[in-house]
Structure formats: C-alpha cells, structure tokens
Amino acid sequence: MSHANARLTPRGRRLIIDRYLAGWKQAHIAAAMGCSRRCVARWIDRWRVEGDAGLVDRSSRPCNSPNRTSDAVEERVLELRQQKRLGRDRIAELVPVAARTVSRILARRGSPPLRLLDPMTGALIRSSKQTAIRYERSRPGELVHMDVKKLGRIPDGGGWRVNGKADSRSAAQKRTPKGYDFIHSLVDDHSRLAYSEILGDEKGPTCAGFLHRAAAFFAKHGISRIERLMTDNAWAYRYSLRDACQQLGTKQVFIRPHCPWQNGKVERYNRTLQAEWAYRQPFASNSDRAAALAPWLQRYNTERIHSAIGAPPISRLQPTC
C-alpha cells in the first residue's frame, strides 16, 4: 500500500485521469507527475476498463500459491495440537514441516498458545480480552473505578535506589522487612479525576473509610453523586463496601474474574502513579515519598495533560464555588 505522501496515491491517479480528460498528452502528464509514460498509460488503461474502482490499491496476494501447505497437512497440525497439546517443534517433527510453518498454520486457524490451555483437557483456562473496545461514560460520576496498589516502604536513609550497593545498613537491617504502603485510588471514568491515599492495609473497614473520603473529595469538585462503583473481586470490596455504597446511593459492579483490563482506567492510573510519583526520584525516607503524593495528585488533576482526553481532568468538571 502506498504511503500518504506518495506521488501516485489514489488521489494522484485521479489527477492523471483528470489531466488526460482535459486533453493533456500522456508524455506531459508523466513529466508533471514525475513518473514514466508507461505508468501513466497503465493507469489510464485500467481506468477505462474498471472506472474509478481501478484507481485504488490492489492486494499483492498472488492468485494462487502452489507451494502453500495442503489442507490435509494443516488438519494434521491442528489435530496434534488439539488432541496431544504438542508444541510447534514437536509437531514439525511428526508432520513433517518447518516449525515456522506450524506457527503460521496455528495462527491462521486461531489456535491459542499452549500456555492458555489446560494440559489435561485442552480447555482454554485464561480469558481473552473480551472488552478491548474503548469506552467512556458520558458524564462525571456515572462510573468510577477503585483499586489498591501495594508499594514496599522505604527504609530511613533511603533504599538501594538512593544508596545503591553502598548501602550503609547492616545485613540484619536489610533482612528486616519494612512492610508495605497500600495506595487506595478512585478514578472517575468520564473526567479521569483521581483521588489517592496511602493507608496501612487493604481491609474492609479501611476501604469503606477511603470510599467515603473519596466521595467527599469528588463532591468538592462538582461530582455530587457516584452512581456506580467498579472494583475487582477482592474480598474487602465484595463483602465490606455494601453499607458504604448504600449510604452513598451507589451501585457496586464487579469486573469479570481474572480480567483486570475491565478496570483499566484505574489500573493505568496506578502505572502512572508509580512512574511519575513513586519511582520518579529516589526518596531518602518513606515519609518523604508520602509527602510528595498530595502535590503530585494536585498537578495530575489540574495541570497535567491527560493523553486520553487532551486536557487536565479538572477541565471536564463544572467549576465549584
């Protein structure tokens, strides 16, 4: 297929025909277009036979492929994969064809990789991305996404990101676990307005308290009601947020098990949180990193251009007094 700036795109070929109909000689057309006379003649002849449809790009696929693997061999490859769960190299030994040919056959026939199949039954044991179509709710508060990101705490004086191999802590201090910070986050689907807190665990009461504070933060920014809350199937979410959602007038919905991409907006926010806050610079202590969260969150909501909406999240909300 020709690139956008090529001389003989369908638009350029149309120009050849227009000049031909205007009475230009083929030699003059070729000089003006920067191509050969033979090329001009070919497009004019094709247009005479097929009309405007003859000016578009054609597939380069050959009309026949005499060396293509036969249907019988392809069926044998699929049979060995489905019944015996063999890899491509082993199938190539038994058929026999090249291992790369086996890969092409399996891909063309839509056979999933072995890592996705149960070794005993051959059944697909991992879900495919059935929600790959992007969507966005039409108004703020119609749907919000909630999740927790766990980060290891930073020892006083900084960890390996600050000190590298020259860490002055003793071996016993290095072996002593520092525990984790749990960053709870809530993201609005329409505006991408986000709220995060660093808490000590991800238990039910902690998640419920965070949801109430996040709802107050959203209300302060013009989202008076959270209509639906989407979470994964963690125990704390499934069984401990019922009362909080009822008090807020929110309907709770869950993603399909083992399909985190269905909660993709907050999952992507977690990645941004790591890259632009948690790991953006080396921190000398855990408190230093914690103190940097609020300024970063303020910038994320009010200044940072969100690539999906082309503006900061605050721009999609009504101004508040």
C-alpha positions in Angstrom: 0.0 0.0 0.0 1.4 3.5 -0.9 2.3 5.9 1.8 0.4 9.2 2.4 2.8 11.4 0.6 3.5 9.1 -2.4 3.0 10.7 -5.9 0.7 8.1 -7.1 -1.8 7.6 -4.3 -5.4 7.1 -5.5 -5.6 10.9 -5.4 -2.6 11.2 -7.7 -4.0 8.6 -10.1 -7.2 10.6 -10.2 -5.2 13.6 -11.2 -3.7 11.6 -14.1 -7.2 10.8 -15.3 -8.4 14.4 -14.9 -5.5 15.7 -16.9 -6.0 13.1 -19.5 -9.7 14.1 -19.9 -8.6 17.7 -20.1 -6.6 16.9 -23.2 -3.1 16.6 -21.9 -0.7 14.3 -23.8 0.5 11.3 -21.8 4.1 12.4 -22.1 3.2 15.8 -20.5 1.2 14.0 -17.7 4.2 11.8 -17.0 6.6 14.8 -16.8 4.2 16.7 -14.4 3.6 13.7 -12.2 7.3 12.6 -12.1 6.7 9.1 -13.3 7.2 7.1 -16.6 4.9 7.3 -19.6 4.3 3.6 -19.2 3.0 4.1 -15.7 0.6 6.8 -16.9 -0.6 4.6 -19.8 -1.2 1.7 -17.3 -3.4 3.8 -15.0 -5.4 5.2 -17.9 -6.0 1.7 -19.4 -7.1 0.4 -16.0 -9.5 3.3 -15.6 -11.0 2.7 -19.0 -11.8 -0.9 -18.1 -12.7 -0.6 -14.4 -13.6 3.1 -13.8 -12.7 4.8 -10.6 -12.5 1.4 -8.8 -9.4 0.7 -10.9 -7.5 3.6 -9.3 -7.4 2.1 -5.7 -4.6 -0.1 -4.4 -4.9 -3.8 -5.1 -3.8 -6.6 -2.9 -0.4 -8.0 -3.7 -1.5 -11.5 -2.7 -1.0 -13.9 -5.6 -4.0 -15.5 -7.3 -2.6 -19.0 -6.4 0.1 -20.3 -4.2 1.3 -23.7 -5.5 3.7 -24.1 -2.6 1.2 -23.5 0.2 0.8 -26.2 2.7 -2.0 -28.6 1.8 -5.3 -28.7 3.7 -4.6 -32.2 4.8 -1.3 -31.2 6.5 -3.0 -28.2 8.2 -5.7 -30.5 9.6 -3.0 -32.9 10.9 -1.2 -30.0 12.6 -4.4 -28.9 14.3 -5.2 -32.4 15.3 -1.8 -32.9 17.0 -2.2 -29.5 18.8 -5.8 -30.1 20.0 -5.6 -33.8 21.0 -2.0 -34.1 22.3 -1.2 -30.4 23.1 2.2 -30.6 21.4 4.4 -27.6 20.8 5.4 -26.4 17.3 8.8 -28.1 17.3 7.4 -31.5 18.2 4.6 -31.1 15.6 7.2 -30.1 13.0 9.0 -33.4 13.6 5.8 -35.5 13.2 4.1 -34.0 10.2 6.9 -33.0 9.0 7.0 -29.3 8.0 9.2 -26.4 9.2 8.5 -25.2 12.7 7.8 -21.7 11.4 5.2 -23.2 9.1 3.5 -24.8 12.1 3.3 -21.4 13.8 1.7 -19.8 10.8 -0.8 -22.6 10.5 -1.8 -22.4 14.1 -2.0 -18.6 14.0 -4.1 -18.7 10.8 -6.5 -21.2 12.3 -6.9 -19.2 15.5 -5.4 -21.9 17.8 -4.5 -20.4 21.2 -1.0 -20.8 22.6 -0.3 -23.8 24.8 0.2 -21.6 27.9 -3.5 -20.7 27.7 -4.7 -24.3 27.6 -5.3 -26.8 30.4 -2.6 -29.5 29.9 -5.1 -32.3 30.7 -8.3 -31.3 28.9 -7.1 -28.7 26.4 -9.7 -26.3 27.5 -9.0 -22.5 27.4 -8.2 -21.6 31.1 -7.4 -17.9 30.7 -10.0 -15.4 29.5 -9.3 -13.5 26.4 -9.7 -9.7 26.3 -13.4 -9.5 25.5 -13.6 -5.8 26.5 -10.9 -4.4 24.3 -13.2 -1.8 22.8 -12.5 1.6 24.5 -15.4 3.3 26.2 -16.1 6.4 28.2 -19.1 7.4 30.3 -21.0 10.5 29.2 -21.0 12.4 32.5 -18.9 12.7 35.7 -19.9 10.4 38.5 -21.7 7.9 36.2 -19.0 5.3 36.8 -15.9 5.4 39.0 -13.1 2.8 39.3 -11.5 1.8 42.6 -8.3 -0.2 43.2 -5.3 -0.6 45.6 -1.6 -0.5 44.7 0.9 -2.1 47.1 4.4 -0.5 47.4 7.3 -1.5 49.6 8.1 1.0 52.3 11.4 2.9 52.1 13.8 2.5 55.0 15.2 5.6 56.7 18.2 6.9 54.9 16.9 5.5 51.6 17.0 2.1 50.0 19.0 0.8 47.1 17.7 3.5 44.7 19.5 6.1 46.9 22.5 4.2 48.1 23.0 1.5 45.5 25.4 -1.2 46.6 27.0 1.1 49.1 24.0 0.8 51.5 25.3 1.5 55.0 22.7 -0.6 56.8 23.8 -3.8 58.4 22.8 -7.2 57.0 20.3 -7.7 59.8 18.7 -4.3 59.0 18.5 -5.2 55.3 16.8 -8.6 56.2 14.2 -6.9 58.4 11.1 -6.4 56.3 9.8 -2.8 56.2 6.3 -3.8 55.2 4.1 -2.1 52.6 2.1 1.0 51.9 -1.3 0.5 50.4 -2.2 3.3 47.9 -6.0 3.3 47.6 -7.2 5.2 44.5 -10.5 6.2 42.9 -10.8 7.5 39.3 -13.8 9.0 37.6 -14.5 7.3 34.2 -15.5 10.5 32.3 -13.2 13.2 33.6 -10.3 11.0 34.9 -10.4 13.0 38.2 -8.4 10.9 40.7 -8.1 10.7 44.4 -5.5 8.6 46.3 -4.5 7.9 49.9 -1.6 6.0 51.5 -3.1 3.6 54.1 -1.7 0.8 56.3 -3.8 -2.1 54.9 -6.5 -3.1 52.4 -9.0 -4.5 54.8 -12.8 -3.9 54.5 -13.2 -1.0 57.1 -10.2 0.7 55.6 -11.6 0.5 52.1 -15.0 1.7 53.3 -13.5 4.7 55.0 -11.5 5.6 52.0 -14.6 5.4 49.8 -16.4 8.0 52.0 -13.4 10.4 51.9 -13.0 10.0 48.2 -16.7 10.7 47.7 -16.3 13.9 49.7 -13.3 14.9 47.6 -15.4 14.2 44.4 -18.3 16.3 45.8 -15.9 19.2 46.5 -15.0 19.1 42.8 -18.6 19.0 41.5 -19.3 15.3 41.4 -22.2 15.3 43.8 -23.1 11.6 43.5 -21.2 8.5 42.5 -23.7 6.4 40.5 -21.7 3.2 40.0 -18.5 1.9 41.6 -16.5 -0.7 39.7 -14.0 -2.8 41.6 -12.2 -6.2 41.2 -13.4 -9.2 43.2 -11.2 -8.8 46.3 -12.8 -9.9 49.5 -12.7 -6.4 51.0 -14.5 -5.0 48.0 -17.1 -7.7 47.6 -18.2 -8.0 51.2 -17.2 -4.8 53.0 -18.4 -2.0 50.8 -22.1 -2.8 50.7 -23.0 -0.4 53.6 -20.8 2.4 52.3 -22.3 2.1 48.8 -25.8 2.1 50.2 -25.1 5.2 52.3 -23.7 7.0 49.2 -26.5 5.8 46.9 -24.0 4.0 44.7 -24.5 0.7 42.8 -21.5 -1.5 43.1 -20.4 -3.6 40.0 -17.6 -6.1 39.7 -15.2 -6.9 36.8 -15.1 -10.5 35.5 -12.7 -12.6 37.5 -9.1 -12.6 36.1 -9.9 -9.7 33.7 -8.2 -6.7 35.3 -8.3 -4.8 32.0 -12.0 -4.3 32.6 -11.0 -1.9 35.4 -8.4 -0.5 33.1 -8.7 3.2 33.8 -7.6 2.8 37.4 -5.0 0.2 36.5 -3.5 2.6 34.1 -3.6 5.3 36.7 -1.7 3.0 39.1 1.0 2.7 36.4 1.2 6.5 36.1 1.3 6.8 39.9 4.3 4.6 40.0 6.2 6.1 37.1 5.5 9.8 37.9 5.4 9.8 41.7 6.7 6.6 43.5 9.7 5.9 41.2 10.2 9.4 39.7 13.1 10.2 42.1 14.9 8.5 44.9 13.4 9.3 48.3 15.5 9.3 51.5 12.6 8.0 53.6 9.1 6.7 53.4 7.7 9.9 54.9 9.4 11.9 52.1 7.6 9.8 49.5 4.3 10.1 51.3 4.6 13.9 51.5 5.1 14.1 47.7 1.8 12.4 46.9 -0.5 15.3 47.5 1.4 17.8 45.3 1.6 15.3 42.6 -2.1 14.5 42.8 -2.9 18.2 42.6 -0.8 18.5 39.5 -2.3 15.4 38.0 -5.9 16.7 38.4 -5.3 20.4 37.5 -2.2 20.8 35.3 -1.0 17.5 33.7 -2.5 16.9 30.2 -4.3 13.5 30.2 -3.5 11.8 26.9 -6.9 10.2 26.6 -8.9 13.5 26.9 -6.3 16.0 25.7 -6.7 18.2 28.8 -6.4 18.0 32.6 -9.2 16.1 34.4 -10.4 19.2 36.1 -11.3 20.7 32.7 -14.2 18.3 32.3 -15.9 19.3 35.6 -18.2 22.2 36.3 -16.5 25.0 38.3 -17.4 25.0 42.0 -17.6 27.9 44.4 
